[in-house]
């Protein structure tokens, strides 16, 4: 079989990879939330500047 050191090394790389993937996922989610928040703010701004007769329809 594989020497113990090599197995530990492989396991460490797996753990590292999982951690990195989690971090990347978290960053992506954060970016998405920012984007969504921005879109909502833009929409609210647009709605608040819209003439009233357009909203009533």
N, CA, C and O atoms as a GROMACS GRO file, in nm:
protein
  228
    1UNK      N    1   0.082  -0.122   0.000
    1UNK     CA    2   0.000   0.000   0.000
    1UNK      C    3   0.085   0.126   0.000
    1UNK      O    4   0.208   0.121  -0.008
    2UNK      N    5   0.019   0.237   0.008
    2UNK     CA    6   0.088   0.366   0.009
    2UNK      C    7   0.150   0.394   0.144
    2UNK      O    8   0.094   0.356   0.248
    3UNK      N    9   0.263   0.459   0.144
    3UNK     CA   10   0.322   0.498   0.273
    3UNK      C   11   0.231   0.597   0.345
    3UNK      O   12   0.159   0.674   0.282
    4UNK      N   13   0.236   0.592   0.478
    4UNK     CA   14   0.147   0.674   0.561
    4UNK      C   15   0.160   0.824   0.527
    4UNK      O   16   0.061   0.896   0.520
    5UNK      N   17   0.285   0.868   0.505
    5UNK     CA   18   0.307   1.010   0.477
    5UNK      C   19   0.232   1.053   0.352
    5UNK      O   20   0.170   1.159   0.346
    6UNK      N   21   0.238   0.966   0.250
    6UNK     CA   22   0.172   1.000   0.124
    6UNK      C   23   0.020   1.007   0.143
    6UNK      O   24  -0.045   1.096   0.088
    7UNK      N   25  -0.034   0.914   0.221
    7UNK     CA   26  -0.178   0.914   0.247
    7UNK      C   27  -0.218   1.041   0.320
    7UNK      O   28  -0.320   1.102   0.287
    8UNK      N   29  -0.139   1.081   0.418
    8UNK     CA   30  -0.169   1.203   0.494
    8UNK      C   31  -0.166   1.323   0.401
    8UNK      O   32  -0.250   1.412   0.410
    9UNK      N   33  -0.065   1.324   0.312
    9UNK     CA   34  -0.048   1.434   0.217
    9UNK      C   35  -0.171   1.445   0.127
    9UNK      O   36  -0.222   1.554   0.102
   10UNK      N   37  -0.218   1.329   0.078
   10UNK     CA   38  -0.337   1.326  -0.008
   10UNK      C   39  -0.458   1.376   0.070
   10UNK      O   40  -0.538   1.454   0.017
   11UNK      N   41  -0.473   1.333   0.193
   11UNK     CA   42  -0.586   1.376   0.276
   11UNK      C   43  -0.581   1.526   0.302
   11UNK      O   44  -0.684   1.594   0.300
   12UNK      N   45  -0.459   1.576   0.327
   12UNK     CA   46  -0.444   1.720   0.352
   12UNK      C   47  -0.485   1.800   0.229
   12UNK      O   48  -0.550   1.904   0.240
   13UNK      N   49  -0.447   1.750   0.112
   13UNK     CA   50  -0.483   1.820  -0.012
   13UNK      C   51  -0.634   1.817  -0.032
   13UNK      O   52  -0.693   1.916  -0.075
   14UNK      N   53  -0.696   1.704   0.001
   14UNK     CA   54  -0.843   1.695  -0.011
   14UNK      C   55  -0.909   1.796   0.082
   14UNK      O   56  -1.001   1.867   0.041
   15UNK      N   57  -0.862   1.802   0.206
   15UNK     CA   58  -0.920   1.896   0.304
   15UNK      C   59  -0.902   2.039   0.255
   15UNK      O   60  -0.994   2.120   0.262
   16UNK      N   61  -0.783   2.068   0.206
   16UNK     CA   62  -0.752   2.202   0.156
   16UNK      C   63  -0.846   2.237   0.041
   16UNK      O   64  -0.903   2.346   0.037
   17UNK      N   65  -0.862   2.144  -0.050
   17UNK     CA   66  -0.948   2.165  -0.168
   17UNK      C   67  -1.092   2.190  -0.126
   17UNK      O   68  -1.158   2.280  -0.179
   18UNK      N   69  -1.142   2.110  -0.030
   18UNK     CA   70  -1.279   2.128   0.019
   18UNK      C   71  -1.295   2.266   0.081
   18UNK      O   72  -1.394   2.335   0.059
   19UNK      N   73  -1.195   2.306   0.160
   19UNK     CA   74  -1.199   2.437   0.225
   19UNK      C   75  -1.201   2.548   0.122
   19UNK      O   76  -1.280   2.642   0.132
   20UNK      N   77  -1.115   2.536   0.022
   20UNK     CA   78  -1.107   2.637  -0.083
   20UNK      C   79  -1.241   2.646  -0.157
   20UNK      O   80  -1.290   2.755  -0.185
   21UNK      N   81  -1.298   2.531  -0.188
   21UNK     CA   82  -1.427   2.530  -0.258
   21UNK      C   83  -1.535   2.597  -0.175
   21UNK      O   84  -1.619   2.670  -0.229
   22UNK      N   85  -1.534   2.573  -0.043
   22UNK     CA   86  -1.634   2.635   0.045
   22UNK      C   87  -1.616   2.786   0.044
   22UNK      O   88  -1.714   2.861   0.037
   23UNK      N   89  -1.491   2.830   0.050
   23UNK     CA   90  -1.462   2.974   0.050
   23UNK      C   91  -1.508   3.038  -0.080
   23UNK      O   92  -1.569   3.145  -0.080
   24UNK      N   93  -1.480   2.972  -0.191
   24UNK     CA   94  -1.518   3.024  -0.322
   24UNK      C   95  -1.671   3.034  -0.329
   24UNK      O   96  -1.725   3.134  -0.376
   25UNK      N   97  -1.739   2.931  -0.284
   25UNK     CA   98  -1.885   2.929  -0.285
   25UNK      C   99  -1.939   3.046  -0.204
   25UNK      O  100  -2.031   3.116  -0.247
   26UNK      N  101  -1.880   3.068  -0.086
   26UNK     CA  102  -1.924   3.175   0.002
   26UNK      C  103  -1.907   3.310  -0.067
   26UNK      O  104  -1.994   3.396  -0.061
   27UNK      N  105  -1.792   3.327  -0.134
   27UNK     CA  106  -1.765   3.452  -0.205
   27UNK      C  107  -1.866   3.473  -0.317
   27UNK      O  108  -1.917   3.583  -0.336
   28UNK      N  109  -1.894   3.366  -0.391
   28UNK     CA  110  -1.989   3.375  -0.502
   28UNK      C  111  -2.127   3.414  -0.451
   28UNK      O  112  -2.195   3.498  -0.511
   29UNK      N  113  -2.169   3.353  -0.341
   29UNK     CA  114  -2.299   3.383  -0.282
   29UNK      C  115  -2.303   3.529  -0.238
   29UNK      O  116  -2.403   3.598  -0.259
   30UNK      N  117  -2.193   3.575  -0.177
   30UNK     CA  118  -2.186   3.713  -0.132
   30UNK      C  119  -2.199   3.809  -0.250
   30UNK      O  120  -2.271   3.908  -0.243
   31UNK      N  121  -2.128   3.778  -0.358
   31UNK     CA  122  -2.134   3.862  -0.479
   31UNK      C  123  -2.276   3.865  -0.536
   31UNK      O  124  -2.326   3.970  -0.575
   32UNK      N  125  -2.339   3.747  -0.540
   32UNK     CA  126  -2.475   3.738  -0.592
   32UNK      C  127  -2.570   3.822  -0.509
   32UNK      O  128  -2.654   3.893  -0.564
   33UNK      N  129  -2.557   3.813  -0.377
   33UNK     CA  130  -2.644   3.889  -0.288
   33UNK      C  131  -2.627   4.038  -0.312
   33UNK      O  132  -2.724   4.113  -0.314
   34UNK      N  133  -2.502   4.080  -0.331
   34UNK     CA  134  -2.473   4.221  -0.358
   34UNK      C  135  -2.543   4.264  -0.486
   34UNK      O  136  -2.604   4.371  -0.492
   35UNK      N  137  -2.533   4.181  -0.588
   35UNK     CA  138  -2.592   4.209  -0.718
   35UNK      C  139  -2.744   4.221  -0.705
   35UNK      O  140  -2.804   4.315  -0.758
   36UNK      N  141  -2.804   4.125  -0.636
   36UNK     CA  142  -2.949   4.124  -0.618
   36UNK      C  143  -2.993   4.249  -0.542
   36UNK      O  144  -3.091   4.314  -0.578
   37UNK      N  145  -2.919   4.282  -0.436
   37UNK     CA  146  -2.950   4.399  -0.356
   37UNK      C  147  -2.945   4.524  -0.443
   37UNK      O  148  -3.031   4.611  -0.435
   38UNK      N  149  -2.844   4.530  -0.526
   38UNK     CA  150  -2.826   4.644  -0.615
   38UNK      C  151  -2.944   4.655  -0.712
   38UNK      O  152  -2.996   4.764  -0.735
   39UNK      N  153  -2.985   4.543  -0.769
   39UNK     CA  154  -3.097   4.543  -0.863
   39UNK      C  155  -3.225   4.588  -0.794
   39UNK      O  156  -3.304   4.664  -0.851
   40UNK      N  157  -3.246   4.541  -0.672
   40UNK     CA  158  -3.366   4.578  -0.596
   40UNK      C  159  -3.365   4.729  -0.570
   40UNK      O  160  -3.467   4.796  -0.586
   41UNK      N  161  -3.248   4.781  -0.532
   41UNK     CA  162  -3.237   4.925  -0.505
   41UNK      C  163  -3.265   5.005  -0.631
   41UNK      O  164  -3.334   5.106  -0.627
   42UNK      N  165  -3.212   4.959  -0.744
   42UNK     CA  166  -3.236   5.027  -0.871
   42UNK      C  167  -3.385   5.028  -0.903
   42UNK      O  168  -3.440   5.130  -0.945
   43UNK      N  169  -3.449   4.914  -0.883
   43UNK     CA  170  -3.591   4.901  -0.913
   43UNK      C  171  -3.673   4.994  -0.824
   43UNK      O  172  -3.765   5.060  -0.872
   44UNK      N  173  -3.639   5.000  -0.696
   44UNK     CA  174  -3.711   5.086  -0.603
   44UNK      C  175  -3.693   5.233  -0.642
   44UNK      O  176  -3.787   5.312  -0.636
   45UNK      N  177  -3.571   5.265  -0.682
   45UNK     CA  178  -3.540   5.401  -0.724
   45UNK      C  179  -3.626   5.436  -0.846
   45UNK      O  180  -3.685   5.543  -0.854
   46UNK      N  181  -3.630   5.342  -0.939
   46UNK     CA  182  -3.707   5.362  -1.062
   46UNK      C  183  -3.855   5.381  -1.030
   46UNK      O  184  -3.921   5.469  -1.085
   47UNK      N  185  -3.906   5.298  -0.940
   47UNK     CA  186  -4.047   5.305  -0.903
   47UNK      C  187  -4.078   5.437  -0.834
   47UNK      O  188  -4.185   5.495  -0.855
   48UNK      N  189  -3.987   5.485  -0.753
   48UNK     CA  190  -4.012   5.608  -0.679
   48UNK      C  191  -4.003   5.732  -0.769
   48UNK      O  192  -4.056   5.837  -0.735
   49UNK      N  193  -3.936   5.719  -0.884
   49UNK     CA  194  -3.925   5.833  -0.974
   49UNK      C  195  -4.029   5.827  -1.086
   49UNK      O  196  -4.045   5.922  -1.163
   50UNK      N  197  -4.100   5.716  -1.095
   50UNK     CA  198  -4.202   5.698  -1.198
   50UNK      C  199  -4.319   5.792  -1.173
   50UNK      O  200  -4.359   5.812  -1.059
   51UNK      N  201  -4.374   5.848  -1.278
   51UNK     CA  202  -4.494   5.932  -1.261
   51UNK      C  203  -4.608   5.850  -1.201
   51UNK      O  204  -4.622   5.731  -1.229
   52UNK      N  205  -4.688   5.913  -1.119
   52UNK     CA  206  -4.793   5.843  -1.046
   52UNK      C  207  -4.892   5.773  -1.139
   52UNK      O  208  -4.932   5.660  -1.110
   53UNK      N  209  -4.933   5.834  -1.248
   53UNK     CA  210  -5.034   5.774  -1.335
   53UNK      C  211  -4.987   5.642  -1.395
   53UNK      O  212  -5.069   5.558  -1.432
   54UNK      N  213  -4.855   5.623  -1.404
   54UNK     CA  214  -4.802   5.497  -1.456
   54UNK      C  215  -4.814   5.387  -1.352
   54UNK      O  216  -4.836   5.270  -1.386
   55UNK      N  217  -4.800   5.424  -1.226
   55UNK     CA  218  -4.807   5.325  -1.117
   55UNK      C  219  -4.952   5.278  -1.100
   55UNK      O  220  -4.977   5.160  -1.074
   56UNK      N  221  -5.046   5.369  -1.116
   56UNK     CA  222  -5.188   5.337  -1.095
   56UNK      C  223  -5.240   5.232  -1.191
   56UNK      O  224  -5.332   5.157  -1.158
   57UNK      N  225  -5.184   5.226  -1.308
   57UNK     CA  226  -5.232   5.130  -1.409
   57UNK      C  227  -5.211   4.987  -1.366
   57UNK      O  228  -5.246   4.894  -1.439
   0.00000   0.00000   0.00000
